[in-house]
Amino acid sequence: MDNPPPRTGADEKATLRGFLDHLRDAIANKVAGTPEPQVRTAGVPSGTNLLGLLGHLAYVERFYLLGEDPGDWPATMRPTAQDTIDGVLADYRKTVERANQVIDACPDLALPAPRPARPGPAPSMRWVLVHLIEETGRHAGHADILRERIDGSTGR
């Protein structure tokens, strides 16, 4: 997974998905190769850690694009003792693959995106894509800082 940001001229869906894929790659690359136990060690007082960020983003994608409710959102940020880097990365990549199938199958970004039953109308696929770009970008920035604090690694 190493997608450059999309260039101008692509249609709206391709542009949104291209930027989302670019950010997905960025955060996955920050987690890959991080040593244990630092990958799961809190880097800030809130408890945020690299493995937890990636696991959380998998839950966010499954919620908005695959209709799966995680139940306990704060728990999605905390890796278990059994979670491994390879396992969380594989789960994230599998989730992204499934989510992209849903995105690709959507004929109109104004249509509602799948999600667990909740009061009120479901957000449009356009809103979900923009939200995922924002959420993934924000957490990729967190990952940049955490990884640099761990081993000095910078860049995408």
PyRosetta script that sets phi, psi and omega in degrees:
from pyrosetta import init, pose_from_sequence

init()
pose = pose_from_sequence("MDNPPPRTGADEKATLRGFLDHLRDAIANKVAGTPEPQVRTAGVPSGTNLLGLLGHLAYVERFYLLGEDPGDWPATMRPTAQDTIDGVLADYRKTVERANQVIDACPDLALPAPRPARPGPAPSMRWVLVHLIEETGRHAGHADILRERIDGSTGR")
pose.set_psi(1, 102.9)
pose.set_omega(1, 173.4)
pose.set_phi(2, -151.8)
pose.set_psi(2, 81.5)
pose.set_omega(2, -177.0)
pose.set_phi(3, -97.5)
pose.set_psi(3, 125.6)
pose.set_omega(3, 174.5)
pose.set_phi(4, -71.7)
pose.set_psi(4, 160.7)
pose.set_omega(4, 176.3)
pose.set_phi(5, -60.6)
pose.set_psi(5, 146.2)
pose.set_omega(5, -179.0)
pose.set_phi(6, -65.6)
pose.set_psi(6, 151.8)
pose.set_omega(6, 177.0)
pose.set_phi(7, -90.7)
pose.set_psi(7, 163.6)
pose.set_omega(7, 179.9)
pose.set_phi(8, -63.9)
pose.set_psi(8, 157.5)
pose.set_omega(8, 178.1)
pose.set_phi(9, 103.4)
pose.set_psi(9, -15.6)
pose.set_omega(9, 178.1)
pose.set_phi(10, -75.4)
pose.set_psi(10, 156.6)
pose.set_omega(10, 176.8)
pose.set_phi(11, -71.6)
pose.set_psi(11, 173.6)
pose.set_omega(11, -173.2)
pose.set_phi(12, -59.4)
pose.set_psi(12, -48.4)
pose.set_omega(12, -177.7)
pose.set_phi(13, -63.6)
pose.set_psi(13, -43.3)
pose.set_omega(13, 179.6)
pose.set_phi(14, -64.0)
pose.set_psi(14, -37.8)
pose.set_omega(14, 178.9)
pose.set_phi(15, -66.6)
pose.set_psi(15, -48.6)
pose.set_omega(15, 179.7)
pose.set_phi(16, -62.3)
pose.set_psi(16, -46.6)
pose.set_omega(16, -179.8)
pose.set_phi(17, -66.5)
pose.set_psi(17, -37.0)
pose.set_omega(17, 178.6)
pose.set_phi(18, -60.9)
pose.set_psi(18, -44.9)
pose.set_omega(18, 177.8)
pose.set_phi(19, -67.7)
pose.set_psi(19, -38.6)
pose.set_omega(19, 177.4)
pose.set_phi(20, -62.8)
pose.set_psi(20, -46.4)
pose.set_omega(20, 178.7)
pose.set_phi(21, -60.7)
pose.set_psi(21, -39.2)
pose.set_omega(21, 178.3)
pose.set_phi(22, -60.2)
pose.set_psi(22, -45.0)
pose.set_omega(22, 179.3)
pose.set_phi(23, -70.2)
pose.set_psi(23, -37.5)
pose.set_omega(23, 176.1)
pose.set_phi(24, -58.4)
pose.set_psi(24, -45.6)
pose.set_omega(24, 178.6)
pose.set_phi(25, -61.8)
pose.set_psi(25, -41.5)
pose.set_omega(25, -177.3)
pose.set_phi(26, -59.8)
pose.set_psi(26, -45.9)
pose.set_omega(26, -176.9)
pose.set_phi(27, -74.8)
pose.set_psi(27, -36.6)
pose.set_omega(27, 177.2)
pose.set_phi(28, -62.4)
pose.set_psi(28, -39.7)
pose.set_omega(28, 179.3)
pose.set_phi(29, -67.1)
pose.set_psi(29, -29.5)
pose.set_omega(29, 177.1)
pose.set_phi(30, -69.9)
pose.set_psi(30, -33.0)
pose.set_omega(30, -179.5)
pose.set_phi(31, -79.5)
pose.set_psi(31, -41.0)
pose.set_omega(31, -178.3)
pose.set_phi(32, -59.4)
pose.set_psi(32, 132.3)
pose.set_omega(32, 176.2)
pose.set_phi(33, 82.1)
pose.set_psi(33, -1.4)
pose.set_omega(33, 176.8)
pose.set_phi(34, -75.1)
pose.set_psi(34, 133.8)
pose.set_omega(34, -177.3)
pose.set_phi(35, -72.2)
pose.set_psi(35, 154.1)
pose.set_omega(35, 170.1)
pose.set_phi(36, -83.0)
pose.set_psi(36, 147.8)
pose.set_omega(36, -2.5)
pose.set_phi(37, -88.6)
pose.set_psi(37, 3.9)
pose.set_omega(37, -174.3)
pose.set_phi(38, -59.8)
pose.set_psi(38, -31.3)
pose.set_omega(38, -178.7)
pose.set_phi(39, -61.6)
pose.set_psi(39, -24.8)
pose.set_omega(39, -178.7)
pose.set_phi(40, -113.4)
pose.set_psi(40, 1.8)
pose.set_omega(40, -178.8)
pose.set_phi(41, -86.2)
pose.set_psi(41, 134.5)
pose.set_omega(41, 179.0)
pose.set_phi(42, -59.1)
pose.set_psi(42, 130.4)
pose.set_omega(42, 178.9)
pose.set_phi(43, -99.1)
pose.set_psi(43, -8.8)
pose.set_omega(43, -179.5)
pose.set_phi(44, -144.1)
pose.set_psi(44, 162.1)
pose.set_omega(44, -176.9)
pose.set_phi(45, -57.2)
pose.set_psi(45, -24.9)
pose.set_omega(45, -180.0)
pose.set_phi(46, -70.3)
pose.set_psi(46, -14.2)
pose.set_omega(46, -178.8)
pose.set_phi(47, 97.0)
pose.set_psi(47, 0.0)
pose.set_omega(47, -178.0)
pose.set_phi(48, -61.0)
pose.set_psi(48, 133.9)
pose.set_omega(48, 179.1)
pose.set_phi(49, -142.3)
pose.set_psi(49, 161.5)
pose.set_omega(49, -174.5)
pose.set_phi(50, -61.7)
pose.set_psi(50, -47.9)
pose.set_omega(50, -177.1)
pose.set_phi(51, -63.8)
pose.set_psi(51, -38.4)
pose.set_omega(51, 178.0)
pose.set_phi(52, -65.4)
pose.set_psi(52, -38.6)
pose.set_omega(52, 178.2)
pose.set_phi(53, -61.0)
pose.set_psi(53, -45.7)
pose.set_omega(53, -178.2)
pose.set_phi(54, -67.5)
pose.set_psi(54, -42.1)
pose.set_omega(54, 177.0)
pose.set_phi(55, -61.4)
pose.set_psi(55, -42.0)
pose.set_omega(55, 178.5)
pose.set_phi(56, -59.7)
pose.set_psi(56, -45.3)
pose.set_omega(56, -179.0)
pose.set_phi(57, -63.7)
pose.set_psi(57, -33.6)
pose.set_omega(57, 175.2)
pose.set_phi(58, -62.4)
pose.set_psi(58, -42.6)
pose.set_omega(58, 178.1)
pose.set_phi(59, -64.2)
pose.set_psi(59, -40.3)
pose.set_omega(59, 179.5)
pose.set_phi(60, -60.7)
pose.set_psi(60, -46.0)
pose.set_omega(60, 179.8)
pose.set_phi(61, -64.5)
pose.set_psi(61, -41.2)
pose.set_omega(61, 179.3)
pose.set_phi(62, -66.0)
pose.set_psi(62, -34.6)
pose.set_omega(62, 178.7)
pose.set_phi(63, -64.9)
pose.set_psi(63, -53.9)
pose.set_omega(63, -172.6)
pose.set_phi(64, -79.1)
pose.set_psi(64, -29.7)
pose.set_omega(64, -174.2)
pose.set_phi(65, -113.1)
pose.set_psi(65, -19.0)
pose.set_omega(65, -178.5)
pose.set_phi(66, -116.4)
pose.set_psi(66, -0.8)
pose.set_omega(66, 174.9)
pose.set_phi(67, 72.6)
pose.set_psi(67, 24.3)
pose.set_omega(67, -179.3)
pose.set_phi(68, -102.5)
pose.set_psi(68, 127.7)
pose.set_omega(68, 180.0)
pose.set_phi(69, -94.6)
pose.set_psi(69, 122.4)
pose.set_omega(69, -178.5)
pose.set_phi(70, -73.8)
pose.set_psi(70, -16.0)
pose.set_omega(70, -179.5)
pose.set_phi(71, 81.7)
pose.set_psi(71, -72.9)
pose.set_omega(71, -175.5)
pose.set_phi(72, -108.6)
pose.set_psi(72, 92.0)
pose.set_omega(72, -176.3)
pose.set_phi(73, -58.4)
pose.set_psi(73, -44.5)
pose.set_omega(73, 179.6)
pose.set_phi(74, -58.9)
pose.set_psi(74, -33.1)
pose.set_omega(74, 179.9)
pose.set_phi(75, -67.0)
pose.set_psi(75, -22.0)
pose.set_omega(75, -179.5)
pose.set_phi(76, -68.7)
pose.set_psi(76, -15.9)
pose.set_omega(76, 180.0)
pose.set_phi(77, -91.0)
pose.set_psi(77, -4.4)
pose.set_omega(77, -175.6)
pose.set_phi(78, -115.3)
pose.set_psi(78, 109.4)
pose.set_omega(78, 177.3)
pose.set_phi(79, -68.1)
pose.set_psi(79, 149.0)
pose.set_omega(79, 176.2)
pose.set_phi(80, -84.3)
pose.set_psi(80, 168.5)
pose.set_omega(80, 177.5)
pose.set_phi(81, -62.9)
pose.set_psi(81, -27.2)
pose.set_omega(81, -179.1)
pose.set_phi(82, -82.0)
pose.set_psi(82, -17.1)
pose.set_omega(82, 179.9)
pose.set_phi(83, -67.0)
pose.set_psi(83, 133.6)
pose.set_omega(83, 176.1)
pose.set_phi(84, -116.2)
pose.set_psi(84, 161.5)
pose.set_omega(84, 177.0)
pose.set_phi(85, -58.8)
pose.set_psi(85, -50.3)
pose.set_omega(85, -178.6)
pose.set_phi(86, -60.6)
pose.set_psi(86, -39.7)
pose.set_omega(86, -178.9)
pose.set_phi(87, -67.8)
pose.set_psi(87, -44.0)
pose.set_omega(87, -179.9)
pose.set_phi(88, -68.6)
pose.set_psi(88, -40.1)
pose.set_omega(88, 176.2)
pose.set_phi(89, -62.3)
pose.set_psi(89, -44.0)
pose.set_omega(89, 179.8)
pose.set_phi(90, -63.3)
pose.set_psi(90, -42.1)
pose.set_omega(90, 178.8)
pose.set_phi(91, -63.3)
pose.set_psi(91, -43.0)
pose.set_omega(91, 179.3)
pose.set_phi(92, -62.5)
pose.set_psi(92, -47.2)
pose.set_omega(92, -178.8)
pose.set_phi(93, -64.2)
pose.set_psi(93, -38.5)
pose.set_omega(93, 177.4)
pose.set_phi(94, -65.8)
pose.set_psi(94, -41.3)
pose.set_omega(94, 177.5)
pose.set_phi(95, -62.1)
pose.set_psi(95, -44.3)
pose.set_omega(95, 178.9)
pose.set_phi(96, -61.3)
pose.set_psi(96, -42.5)
pose.set_omega(96, 179.2)
pose.set_phi(97, -60.4)
pose.set_psi(97, -46.7)
pose.set_omega(97, 179.4)
pose.set_phi(98, -65.8)
pose.set_psi(98, -41.8)
pose.set_omega(98, 180.0)
pose.set_phi(99, -63.3)
pose.set_psi(99, -41.0)
pose.set_omega(99, 179.3)
pose.set_phi(100, -64.5)
pose.set_psi(100, -31.7)
pose.set_omega(100, 175.9)
pose.set_phi(101, -63.3)
pose.set_psi(101, -39.9)
pose.set_omega(101, 178.2)
pose.set_phi(102, -66.9)
pose.set_psi(102, -44.8)
pose.set_omega(102, 179.1)
pose.set_phi(103, -60.4)
pose.set_psi(103, -48.8)
pose.set_omega(103, -177.4)
pose.set_phi(104, -62.0)
pose.set_psi(104, -32.5)
pose.set_omega(104, -178.3)
pose.set_phi(105, -79.2)
pose.set_psi(105, -12.1)
pose.set_omega(105, -177.8)
pose.set_phi(106, -76.2)
pose.set_psi(106, 117.1)
pose.set_omega(106, -176.7)
pose.set_phi(107, -79.6)
pose.set_psi(107, -16.6)
pose.set_omega(107, -175.2)
pose.set_phi(108, -150.4)
pose.set_psi(108, 120.8)
pose.set_omega(108, -176.7)
pose.set_phi(109, -66.2)
pose.set_psi(109, -10.8)
pose.set_omega(109, 176.7)
pose.set_phi(110, -80.4)
pose.set_psi(110, -13.7)
pose.set_omega(110, -179.9)
pose.set_phi(111, -71.9)
pose.set_psi(111, 153.6)
pose.set_omega(111, 179.0)
pose.set_phi(112, -67.5)
pose.set_psi(112, 143.1)
pose.set_omega(112, 175.7)
pose.set_phi(113, -85.5)
pose.set_psi(113, 153.7)
pose.set_omega(113, 177.4)
pose.set_phi(114, -68.5)
pose.set_psi(114, 148.2)
pose.set_omega(114, 175.1)
pose.set_phi(115, -168.2)
pose.set_psi(115, 162.1)
pose.set_omega(115, 176.5)
pose.set_phi(116, -61.2)
pose.set_psi(116, 156.0)
pose.set_omega(116, -179.8)
pose.set_phi(117, -58.5)
pose.set_psi(117, 130.8)
pose.set_omega(117, 179.2)
pose.set_phi(118, -149.0)
pose.set_psi(118, 158.4)
pose.set_omega(118, 175.2)
pose.set_phi(119, -64.6)
pose.set_psi(119, 145.9)
pose.set_omega(119, 176.9)
pose.set_phi(120, 85.5)
pose.set_psi(120, 169.5)
pose.set_omega(120, -177.5)
pose.set_phi(121, -72.4)
pose.set_psi(121, 149.8)
pose.set_omega(121, 175.9)
pose.set_phi(122, -70.1)
pose.set_psi(122, 147.1)
pose.set_omega(122, 176.7)
pose.set_phi(123, -68.7)
pose.set_psi(123, 158.3)
pose.set_omega(123, 178.0)
pose.set_phi(124, -71.2)
pose.set_psi(124, 160.4)
pose.set_omega(124, 175.9)
pose.set_phi(125, -60.4)
pose.set_psi(125, -36.2)
pose.set_omega(125, 177.6)
pose.set_phi(126, -59.4)
pose.set_psi(126, -49.1)
pose.set_omega(126, 179.6)
pose.set_phi(127, -60.0)
pose.set_psi(127, -43.5)
pose.set_omega(127, -179.1)
pose.set_phi(128, -62.3)
pose.set_psi(128, -44.4)
pose.set_omega(128, 179.7)
pose.set_phi(129, -62.6)
pose.set_psi(129, -43.8)
pose.set_omega(129, 178.3)
pose.set_phi(130, -64.6)
pose.set_psi(130, -42.0)
pose.set_omega(130, 178.4)
pose.set_phi(131, -62.3)
pose.set_psi(131, -43.0)
pose.set_omega(131, 179.3)
pose.set_phi(132, -64.9)
pose.set_psi(132, -36.1)
pose.set_omega(132, 175.4)
pose.set_phi(133, -62.9)
pose.set_psi(133, -45.7)
pose.set_omega(133, 179.5)
pose.set_phi(134, -63.3)
pose.set_psi(134, -49.2)
pose.set_omega(134, -177.3)
pose.set_phi(135, -63.8)
pose.set_psi(135, -45.8)
pose.set_omega(135, -179.1)
pose.set_phi(136, -68.5)
pose.set_psi(136, -40.7)
pose.set_omega(136, 178.0)
pose.set_phi(137, -63.1)
pose.set_psi(137, -42.5)
pose.set_omega(137, 179.4)
pose.set_phi(138, -62.0)
pose.set_psi(138, -46.8)
pose.set_omega(138, -178.9)
pose.set_phi(139, -73.2)
pose.set_psi(139, -29.0)
pose.set_omega(139, 174.2)
pose.set_phi(140, -64.9)
pose.set_psi(140, -36.2)
pose.set_omega(140, 175.1)
pose.set_phi(141, -64.9)
pose.set_psi(141, -41.7)
pose.set_omega(141, 175.3)
pose.set_phi(142, -59.7)
pose.set_psi(142, -43.9)
pose.set_omega(142, -178.7)
pose.set_phi(143, -62.9)
pose.set_psi(143, -38.2)
pose.set_omega(143, 177.0)
pose.set_phi(144, -55.9)
pose.set_psi(144, -48.2)
pose.set_omega(144, -177.6)
pose.set_phi(145, -67.1)
pose.set_psi(145, -45.2)
pose.set_omega(145, -179.5)
pose.set_phi(146, -61.5)
pose.set_psi(146, -44.4)
pose.set_omega(146, -178.5)
pose.set_phi(147, -66.2)
pose.set_psi(147, -40.0)
pose.set_omega(147, 178.6)
pose.set_phi(148, -63.1)
pose.set_psi(148, -37.5)
pose.set_omega(148, 178.1)
pose.set_phi(149, -67.7)
pose.set_psi(149, -29.1)
pose.set_omega(149, -178.4)
pose.set_phi(150, -75.4)
pose.set_psi(150, -53.4)
pose.set_omega(150, -172.5)
pose.set_phi(151, -139.9)
pose.set_psi(151, 11.7)
pose.set_omega(151, 177.6)
pose.set_phi(152, 82.3)
pose.set_psi(152, -0.8)
pose.set_omega(152, -178.9)
pose.set_phi(153, -65.4)
pose.set_psi(153, 129.5)
pose.set_omega(153, 177.1)
pose.set_phi(154, -130.0)
pose.set_psi(154, 169.8)
pose.set_omega(154, -179.3)
pose.set_phi(155, 85.8)
pose.set_psi(155, 180.0)
pose.set_omega(155, -177.7)
pose.set_phi(156, -80.0)
pose.dump_pdb("model.pdb")
